[in-house]
Amino acid sequence: MGHFVSLSAMFSPIRESEVLVPSDMMALGDSFGGGVFFMRGELRYGANRASARHHGRVNVAFCDGHVASPTLDSVFQDTNDIALVRWNRDHLPHRDKL
């Protein structure tokens, strides 16, 4: 996501400097719902396909450019702080968004 622009109802990009910990923020990953979005709730739409595709793992690129293959559960199901901060540019868990 980016910054919501109300006049156009679209999002403008965020600046690199707005990502506090680029090495621990996911930028993009496998889509299991068939779309272009990479979101926590997405797994419920394609859990069987996702598990078979990469043996229970997901390919994820981080904002600093490195790539990892964490488990599906650690990316989409875990609600510990370590898992949640990876979704947010301010490196906070934002439990209120679950």
Buried (B, 14 or more C-beta within 10 A) or exposed (E): EEEEEEEEEEEEEEEEEEBEBBEBBBBBBBBBBEEEEBBBEBBEEBBEEBBEBEEEBBEBBBBEEEEEBBBBEBBBEBEEEEBBBBBBBEBEBEEEEE
